[in-house]
Amino acid sequence: MEELKYHLNVNRRTFLHRSAIGIGGLALGALLQDSCKSAHDNSRLSMGALPHFPPKAKRIIYLFQSGAPSQLELYDWKPKLRDLNGQELPASVRNGQRLTGMTANQKSFPLVGSKVDFKQYGQSGSWFSDLLPHTAKIADDLCIIKSMHTEAINHDPAVTFFQTGNQQPGRPSIGSWLSYGLGSENSNLPAFVVLLSRGKGNIQPLASRVWGSAFLPSEHQGVQFRGGADPVLYLNNAEGLDSLSRRKMLDVLSQLNHHQLEKFGDPEISARISQYEMAHRMQTSVPDLTDLSDEPDSTFKLYGAEAMIPGTYAANCLLARRMCERGVRFVQLYNMGWDAHSDVTGMTSRLAKDVDQASAALVTDLKQRGLLEDTLVVWGGEFGRTNFSQGLMADNFGRDHHPRCFTIWMAGAGIKAGITYGETDDFGYNIVQNPVHVHDFQATLLHLFGIDHERFVFPYQGRRFRLTDVSGSVVHDILS
């Protein structure tokens, strides 16, 4: 009976994994000859040794502006919209584009120009609005892509698309893919860290699955750091438990988990062992990381006064730089609040004030420390904003979601500095030159890390999955 109990004591994943070879006879067995190994080992065999070629980037800081910043108030200067203010969007320009439920029933689509003035900066002559005075000063360090586009038109699927390569939940995030493929440069910190900040605007909720590992081993999911005295939950020892007792407890727990791993071969047990050990090492590495007392006054002057307030965007940008110094592979910073369906000028002004100085400071700081050469920095949201007013024309007009064209910028490792790539029409509605799809962006990001996105796959449920799904091309024109 004990022997029978042992064979039945398996979880669903292990049962399906072990029974796969016996289904379908020899033909299927030949196709799945490696299925007796863990999915982790199998996928590493199928994608080859990483990196596939010499990388330009070692690490990335992704400044994701959740809620979709208005490119027309920040980067994409369209003087013609001012000239046509209040006139109807031509049907030939709109061309039957899908609209959200918030504007689909509008009878009129009055064009509305930005109230914000723009100027050209740097030797590159890049256009920036007056809302971004600090970012404008680093114009010659940036590659501004004005021709991003996506199929997603609502926030959650659009964020999920950017972060996982698919609008539907259930795929690993970019950070998880890189953690899985390349690992960490520091065994005392996670390869993938997530930081959240809230801007002074309309907050769109973020689900933790957008930094999850999905079907990849769970140790590759993003580890969220919080503002305050306890950056990582449950990291500290419980009351009355000293470090020596904690170490002894983990040793015993590790022995039990290894015994279970030998019995059942479940890769999640291996992930659990890894995470317990990482948590123990983080007990000493995290306090040192988050203690800003060793930063000079010049650092806080560079990033702004809010860099001293844990959880703010500025503080998270500074923390991201410290993480990069310590070898964290992927720092994902989500800044929420950009959803400007009304008062787009006022809301964008408040949000830009929150992020402008710290974003520019991060690039400047990395550059002066010699880290920008192999650190990629990305700034952008999930889609753009319409060139017409949502609802009636008013001083506090808003802009609806616009997936057909929007702007992001990239800087650092392997990216051409001081260029603008892609163009939109005079209405700021359609792309007229060098379109860049979400999957193109993801393919380019992986390329900078020395990874061929078409070979970087993970077999799961009978299919070979990849971040870029079944499309995507590297944008070689923006690479140095």
Secondary structure by P-SEA (a helix, b strand, c coil): caaaaaaacccaaaaaaaaccccccaaaaaaaccccccaaaaaaaaacccccccccccbbbbbcccccccccccccccaaaaaaccccccccccccccccccccccccccccccccccccccccccccccccaaaaaacccccccccccccccccaaaaaaaaccccccccccaaaaaaaaccccccccccbbbbbbbcccbbbbbbccccccccccccccbbbbbccccccccccccccccaaaaaaaaaaaaaaaaaaaaacccaaaaaaaaaaaaaaaaccaaaaaaccccccaaaaaaacccccccccaaaaaaaaaaaaaacccbbbbbbcccccccaaaaaaaaaaaacaaaaaaaaaaaaaacccccbbbbbbccbbbbcccccccccbbbbccccccbbbbbbccccccccccccccccccccccccccaaaaaaaaaaaacccccccccccccccccccccbbbbcccccc
